[in-house]
Amino acid sequence: MLDSAGHAPTLIHGKRVPDGFRLSKYDAVVGASVHRGTHQQFVTQFVRNHAEALNRLPSAFISVSLTAAEDTDAVQATAKNLVAEVLADTGWHPDSTAVVPGALKYSQYGTLTKLVMKYVAMKMGGGTDSSRDYEYTD
């Protein structure tokens, strides 16, 4: 989608930022997923370390959360509050934010996590067949 709009997207993992990385070379979009009710710490740290540069660029923050797959006001408010917490904690003021549903990746879970995620999925009306993965992000 970004490349068809004339952009040259680059994926950089927040745990493995290349030596010599300069945010000024990019239009900034930062994405983070929510695990156990919080965004990944390495993403929060990346944003905190680069907040000044991010605030000078057109930027957006995309929060990926399985919670966002549940379409109730209370759950959507919780997902949006997680975004607000990251922004307040880091001092970043992106031009846009979005909360999008994530995925159930049963094939990547250990036994205990698989059981917990099946319980969560059952409560929210999601997929509980752990022999397959479910993608809720469109």
ZAZA-700138 format. One record per residue (C-alpha): x, y, z. Coordinates in steps of 0.2 Angstrom, whole numbers, padded with zeros to 4 digits, always signed. Last residue first. Example, Ala and Ser with C-alpha at 12.3 -4.5 7.8 and 13.67 -1.06 7.14 Angstrom:
+0068-0005+0036/+0062-0022+0039/
//
This chain:
-0035-0030+0038/-0029-0036+0054/-0039-0050+0062/-0028-0065+0056/-0032-0082+0064/-0019-0096+0066/-0024-0114+0064/-0024-0130+0075/-0028-0120+0090/-0047-0120+0085/-0053-0106+0097/-0056-0092+0085/-0063-0076+0092/-0079-0073+0102/-0071-0062+0115/-0072-0074+0130/-0068-0089+0119/-0053-0079+0112/-0046-0076+0129/-0048-0094+0134/-0040-0100+0118/-0026-0087+0122/-0023-0094+0139/-0022-0112+0133/-0010-0107+0119/+0001-0098+0131/+0002-0113+0142/+0006-0125+0127/+0019-0114+0118/+0013-0102+0105/+0019-0099+0088/+0006-0110+0079/-0008-0102+0089/-0004-0086+0081/-0020-0076+0085/-0018-0060+0076/-0019-0041+0079/-0034-0029+0078/-0029-0011+0073/-0028+0005+0084/-0023+0020+0074/-0014+0036+0078/-0011+0052+0068/+0000+0067+0068/+0011+0059+0081/+0015+0069+0097/+0029+0060+0106/+0033+0064+0124/+0038+0046+0128/+0027+0042+0143/+0012+0053+0137/+0013+0045+0120/+0014+0027+0127/+0000+0030+0139/-0011+0038+0126/-0009+0022+0115/-0014+0011+0129/-0029+0022+0132/-0035+0019+0114/-0035+0000+0117/-0044+0002+0133/-0057+0014+0125/-0059+0001+0111/-0063-0012+0124/-0076-0002+0133/-0084+0004+0117/-0086-0014+0111/-0079-0021+0094/-0068-0035+0100/-0054-0036+0087/-0045-0021+0096/-0040-0033+0110/-0029-0043+0098/-0019-0027+0098/-0008-0018+0085/-0005+0000+0089/+0000+0011+0074/+0008+0027+0078/+0009+0040+0064/+0022+0053+0059/+0025+0069+0049/+0042+0073+0055/+0048+0086+0068/+0040+0077+0083/+0048+0060+0078/+0065+0069+0079/+0062+0075+0097/+0054+0058+0101/+0069+0048+0096/+0075+0040+0112/+0057+0039+0119/+0051+0032+0103/+0064+0018+0104/+0061+0015+0122/+0043+0013+0119/+0047+0001+0105/+0059-0009+0116/+0046-0010+0130/+0033-0018+0118/+0016-0011+0122/+0006-0016+0137/-0009-0027+0142/-0001-0044+0141/+0006-0041+0124/+0002-0025+0113/+0010-0023+0097/+0020-0008+0091/+0020+0002+0075/+0030+0017+0071/+0028+0028+0056/+0041+0041+0052/+0044+0048+0035/+0062+0043+0034/+0080+0049+0032/+0079+0060+0047/+0077+0044+0058/+0096+0041+0056/+0102+0024+0059/+0121+0023+0059/+0121+0006+0066/+0105-0003+0062/+0091-0004+0074/+0089-0022+0080/+0077-0022+0094/+0065-0009+0086/+0064-0020+0070/+0066-0009+0055/+0055-0011+0040/+0058+0001+0026/+0044+0008+0015/+0049+0017-0001/+0034+0028-0004/+0025+0032-0020/+0007+0028-0015/+0009+0010-0022/+0024+0008-0011/+0014+0013+0005/+0000+0000+0000/
//
